[in-house]
Amino acid sequence: MMWNYSQPVDIRFGNGRIKELGMIAKELGKENGIIVCGHHFKDSALVKTMIEQSNGLINHVYGDVMPNPSVKNVMECSDVIKQYNCDFVIALGGGSSMDCAKAAATICLTEDDITTYHGTGLPLPKEHLPLIAVPTTAGTGSEVTCVSVLTNYETGYKGPINSDNFYPAIALIDPELTITMSPRVTACVGIDTLAHALEGYWSKGHQPICDALAIHAAQLVFNYLYTAYKDPENIEAREKMCEASLIAGLSFTLPKTAASHACSFPLTNLYDIPHGEACGITLDYFARMNEEAENGRLTDFARKVGFHSVDEMADRIYQLKKDMNLTVDLKKYQLTEDQIHQLVKLSRHPNLYNNPVAVTDEMLYVMYQSLAGNDTKEKALIK
């Protein structure tokens, strides 16, 4: 087995460390920073405090990032960066803010449109502004990844751009910033963390270091996610979920995600299901499907994270989703035959081919029919 591992992000983790932002900005040797965030942070006390404590190094805010960031968001953000001659970027929030900031921090140094690189496979120019990632959710792991997931609402395409440019210079993780997450957001991003760990582990590109990280992250999710959901101010649970998110991010960055993420993109685009929740809908299904792949590696994973079998782990994933009021099937959408075929077609995303078991259209059809509550010849893999 041949493999490589690298992780260029300087990670700073700990409660209360947001107070170090001014000092960290100074370390970059830059002078004019911009915060990239969503609407709910734009005029918040947190953003005002970050600016005040930066000693004049952070002067601007782009606060219009959408929950599923668009290519238009990236270009608007890029224009603001150019307008104010910003020389470094702070991404504040969840994966959406980070995805937008990553892309904008590169495209702002060009005359290009981000659509030139979105879904085309063309490599981005190597020059980019340095990025400080400050997550306020515990789920995406985007603070340590080289991925930006964007949506082009004109074409209907949602998908990732991968580039070494997108690794933040510094990830500043302060678990206290996640206490304000609602139970629903906690659940959605927590299941996304679990998907990252599992898919990174069973990915065709898996390797030993990422495997070990995936096991550790999954253990934390199974042990602490429901506590964080039920008791939002439990700082231990919040800290452990931040750790899980970060480490799951490290676990999938190089191997990449697989079938659950491939299926999540049309579920989000067509039915507006939040990303993490959409990933979770098929996660237990693909766990069962992948059980026999590569000489039972997944059975070993299940046992190491505390279960007797993959089936028991998949049952726990299903029950965890149910206990947190997340979507476990697609019955409420009353899917027609044409809509199911559309989901099958759109699930043939590149990530699907990273699954250890080759996923056929028939497998997808059976899965979506069963999730829709329709009779099929085979439902063994669906709860």
C-alpha positions in Angstrom: 0.0 0.0 0.0 1.4 3.4 -1.0 0.1 6.6 0.5 1.0 10.2 1.3 -0.2 12.5 4.1 0.1 16.2 4.6 -1.8 18.8 6.6 -0.6 22.4 6.2 -3.1 24.1 8.5 -1.8 25.6 11.8 -4.5 24.6 14.3 -5.2 26.5 17.5 -7.9 24.8 19.7 -9.4 25.7 23.0 -12.1 27.5 24.9 -11.8 31.3 24.9 -9.2 31.4 22.2 -11.2 33.8 20.0 -9.5 36.5 22.2 -6.3 35.6 20.4 -7.6 36.6 17.0 -5.8 40.0 16.9 -2.5 38.4 17.8 -3.0 35.7 15.2 -3.8 38.3 12.6 -0.6 40.1 13.4 1.3 36.9 13.0 0.3 36.9 9.3 2.1 40.1 8.7 -0.9 41.6 7.0 -2.8 44.9 7.7 -6.3 45.0 6.2 -8.5 42.0 7.0 -12.1 41.2 6.1 -14.6 39.0 7.9 -16.7 36.7 5.7 -19.9 35.5 7.4 -23.7 34.9 7.1 -26.5 37.5 7.7 -26.9 36.5 11.4 -23.3 37.4 12.2 -23.1 40.5 10.0 -24.1 43.0 12.8 -23.5 40.8 15.8 -21.7 41.6 19.0 -19.2 38.9 18.2 -18.1 40.5 14.9 -17.9 43.9 16.5 -15.7 42.5 19.3 -13.5 40.8 16.8 -13.0 44.0 14.9 -12.4 46.0 18.2 -9.8 43.5 19.5 -7.9 43.3 16.2 -6.0 46.6 16.9 -7.0 48.0 13.5 -6.1 44.9 11.5 -9.7 43.9 10.7 -11.7 46.6 9.0 -14.4 45.2 6.7 -17.2 42.6 6.7 -18.9 40.7 3.9 -22.0 39.3 5.6 -24.2 38.0 2.8 -23.2 34.4 2.6 -26.1 32.0 1.9 -26.7 28.7 3.7 -25.6 26.9 0.5 -23.1 29.4 -0.8 -23.5 30.4 -4.4 -21.0 31.2 -7.1 -22.6 34.7 -7.0 -21.7 35.0 -3.3 -18.1 34.2 -4.2 -18.0 36.9 -6.8 -19.7 39.5 -4.6 -17.3 38.7 -1.8 -14.3 38.9 -4.2 -15.5 42.3 -5.4 -15.6 43.6 -1.8 -12.1 42.3 -1.1 -10.9 44.1 -4.3 -12.8 47.3 -3.4 -11.1 47.6 0.0 -7.7 46.1 -1.0 -8.0 43.5 1.7 -4.9 41.4 2.2 -6.2 38.6 4.4 -9.6 36.9 5.1 -11.3 35.7 8.2 -14.1 33.1 7.6 -16.5 33.1 10.5 -19.4 30.6 10.8 -20.1 27.2 9.4 -19.0 25.5 6.2 -21.0 27.9 4.1 -18.9 31.0 5.2 -15.7 29.0 4.8 -16.5 27.7 1.4 -17.3 31.2 0.2 -14.2 32.7 1.8 -11.9 30.1 0.4 -13.0 30.6 -3.1 -13.1 34.4 -2.9 -9.6 34.6 -1.4 -8.3 33.1 -4.6 -10.6 34.5 -7.3 -10.1 38.1 -5.9 -6.6 38.0 -7.3 -7.7 37.3 -10.8 -10.1 38.7 -13.4 -11.8 35.3 -13.6 -15.3 34.2 -12.7 -15.4 31.3 -10.2 -17.6 29.4 -12.6 -14.5 28.8 -14.8 -13.4 26.4 -12.1 -16.6 25.1 -10.7 -17.3 21.6 -11.9 -14.8 21.9 -14.8 -11.7 20.3 -13.3 -9.6 23.3 -14.3 -6.9 24.1 -11.7 -7.1 27.4 -9.9 -4.3 29.9 -10.1 -1.9 29.3 -7.2 -1.8 32.8 -5.7 -4.3 33.5 -2.9 -4.9 35.6 0.2 -4.2 33.9 3.6 -7.3 32.7 5.4 -8.0 32.4 9.1 -10.9 30.0 9.7 -13.1 30.5 12.8 -15.8 27.9 13.0 -19.0 28.5 15.0 -20.5 25.1 14.2 -19.1 21.6 14.9 -19.7 19.6 11.7 -18.1 20.6 8.4 -14.4 20.4 9.4 -13.9 23.0 6.7 -11.4 24.8 8.8 -8.8 22.1 7.9 -9.9 21.0 4.4 -9.0 22.1 0.9 -12.6 21.9 -0.3 -15.1 24.6 -1.2 -18.6 23.4 -2.0 -20.6 25.9 -4.1 -24.0 26.0 -5.8 -24.7 27.5 -9.2 -28.4 28.3 -9.0 -28.6 29.2 -12.6 -27.5 25.8 -13.8 -28.6 23.8 -10.7 -25.2 22.4 -10.2 -23.8 21.9 -6.7 -20.4 20.5 -6.2 -16.9 20.9 -4.7 -13.8 22.6 -5.9 -10.6 21.0 -4.5 -7.5 23.1 -4.3 -4.5 23.4 -2.0 -5.3 27.2 -2.1 -8.2 26.5 0.1 -6.3 25.2 3.1 -6.6 28.0 5.8 -3.3 29.4 7.0 -4.7 29.1 10.6 -7.7 27.4 12.1 -8.9 29.0 15.3 -11.4 26.6 17.1 -13.1 28.0 20.2 -15.8 25.5 21.3 -17.5 28.3 23.3 -18.6 29.8 20.0 -20.7 26.8 19.2 -22.9 27.0 22.4 -25.4 29.2 20.5 -26.1 26.6 17.9 -29.7 25.5 17.9 -30.5 21.8 18.6 -31.5 21.4 15.0 -28.2 22.8 13.6 -26.3 20.8 16.2 -27.9 17.6 14.9 -27.4 18.4 11.2 -23.7 19.3 11.4 -23.1 16.5 13.9 -24.4 13.9 11.4 -22.2 15.6 8.7 -19.2 15.0 11.0 -20.1 11.3 11.3 -20.5 11.1 7.5 -17.1 12.6 7.0 -15.5 10.1 9.4 -17.3 7.0 7.9 -16.9 8.0 4.2 -13.2 9.0 4.8 -12.7 5.5 6.3 -14.4 3.5 3.6 -13.3 5.7 0.7 -11.3 4.0 -2.0 -8.5 6.5 -1.1 -8.3 5.5 2.5 -4.9 5.4 4.3 -3.7 4.6 7.8 -3.4 8.1 9.3 -6.8 9.1 8.0 -8.3 5.8 9.2 -7.1 6.4 12.7 -8.5 9.9 12.7 -11.9 8.7 11.4 -12.2 6.1 14.2 -11.4 8.7 16.8 -13.9 11.2 15.3 -16.7 8.7 15.1 -16.2 7.6 18.7 -16.7 11.2 19.8 -19.8 11.7 17.7 -21.5 8.5 19.0 -20.5 9.5 22.6 -21.3 13.2 22.6 -23.6 14.3 19.8 -26.9 13.5 21.5 -25.7 15.2 24.7 -24.8 18.4 22.8 -28.3 18.2 21.1 -30.2 17.8 24.3 -28.0 20.0 26.5 -26.7 22.9 24.3 -24.7 24.5 27.2 -22.8 21.4 28.1 -19.4 22.7 27.4 -17.7 19.2 27.5 -20.1 18.0 24.8 -19.5 21.1 22.7 -15.7 20.8 23.1 -15.8 17.1 22.1 -18.0 17.7 19.1 -15.6 20.5 17.9 -12.8 18.0 18.3 -14.8 15.4 16.3 -15.5 17.9 13.6 -11.9 19.0 13.3 -10.5 15.4 13.3 -13.2 14.1 10.9 -12.2 17.0 8.6 -8.6 15.7 8.7 -9.9 12.2 8.1 -11.6 12.8 4.8 -9.6 15.7 3.2 -7.2 13.4 1.4 -9.4 10.3 0.9 -12.5 12.4 0.0 -16.1 11.5 0.7 -18.2 8.9 -1.1 -21.8 7.8 -1.9 -23.7 9.6 0.9 -22.2 12.9 -0.1 -22.9 12.2 -3.7 -26.6 11.5 -2.9 -26.8 14.6 -0.6 -26.2 17.1 -3.4 -29.5 16.4 -5.3 -31.4 16.0 -2.0 -30.3 19.5 -1.0 -30.7 21.1 -4.5 -34.1 19.6 -5.2 -35.7 19.4 -1.8 -33.8 22.0 0.2 -32.7 19.5 2.8 -29.7 20.9 4.8 -26.4 19.4 3.7 -25.6 17.4 6.9 -29.1 16.1 7.2 -29.1 15.1 3.5 -25.8 13.2 4.0 -27.3 11.4 7.0 -30.4 10.1 5.1 -28.4 7.5 3.3 -25.5 7.0 5.7 -26.8 3.9 7.5 -27.8 2.4 4.1 -24.3 2.7 2.7 -22.8 1.4 5.9 -24.7 -1.8 5.4 -23.9 -2.0 1.7 -20.2 -1.5 2.4 -19.9 -4.0 5.2 -18.2 -6.7 3.1 -15.9 -4.4 1.1 -12.2 -4.8 1.5 -12.2 -7.9 3.8 -14.5 -6.5 6.5 -12.6 -3.3 7.3 -15.9 -1.7 8.2 -16.6 -4.5 10.7 -13.3 -3.6 12.4 -14.3 0.1 12.4 -17.7 -0.7 14.0 -16.0 -2.7 16.7 -13.4 -0.1 17.5 -16.1 2.6 17.9 -18.1 0.4 20.3 -20.5 -1.9 18.3 -20.6 -5.6 17.8 -21.3 -5.3 14.1 -21.9 -3.0 11.2 -25.6 -3.6 11.4 -25.6 -2.5 15.1 -23.7 0.6 14.1 -26.1 1.3 11.3 -29.1 0.8 13.6 -27.5 3.4 16.0 -27.1 5.9 13.2 -30.7 5.5 12.2 -31.9 5.8 15.8 -29.7 8.8 16.4 -31.2 10.6 13.5 -34.7 9.7 14.7 -34.0 10.9 18.3 -32.8 14.2 16.9 -35.8 14.7 14.7 -33.7 14.5 11.5 -35.1 13.1 8.2 -34.9 9.3 8.1 -36.9 8.8 4.8 -38.4 10.7 1.9 -42.1 9.7 2.4 -43.3 13.3 3.1 -42.2 14.3 -0.4 -44.5 11.8 -2.1 -42.0 11.2 -4.8 -43.2 10.3 -8.3 -41.4 7.7 -10.5 -39.9 10.5 -12.5 -38.6 12.2 -9.4 -37.0 9.0 -8.2 -35.3 8.5 -11.6 -34.1 12.1 -11.4 -32.5 11.4 -8.0 -30.8 8.3 -9.4 -29.4 10.3 -12.3 -28.2 13.3 -10.3 -26.6 11.0 -7.6 -24.1 9.9 -10.2 -21.7 12.5 -8.9 -17.9 11.9 -8.9 -18.0 11.1 -5.2 -20.2 8.1 -5.9 -17.3 6.4 -7.7 -15.2 6.7 -4.5 -17.4 4.2 -2.7 -15.7 0.8 -2.1 -18.7 -1.1 -3.5 -19.7 -0.1 -7.1 -23.1 1.6 -6.8 -25.4 0.8 -9.8 -28.4 2.7 -10.9 -30.5 -0.2 -9.8 -29.1 0.0 -6.3 -29.9 3.7 -6.2 -33.4 3.1 -7.5 -34.1 0.5 -4.9 -32.8 2.8 -2.1 -34.8 5.8 -3.2 -37.9 3.7 -3.7 -37.6 2.3 -0.2 -36.9 5.7 1.3 -40.0 7.0 -0.5 -42.0 4.3 1.1 -42.7 2.4 -2.1 -42.7 -1.4 -2.5 -39.5 -2.8 -4.0 -38.1 -6.3 -4.5 -35.3 -5.7 -2.1 -35.3 -3.6 1.0 -32.8 -5.5 3.1 -30.4 -2.5 3.4 -33.0 0.0 4.4 -34.2 0.2 8.0 
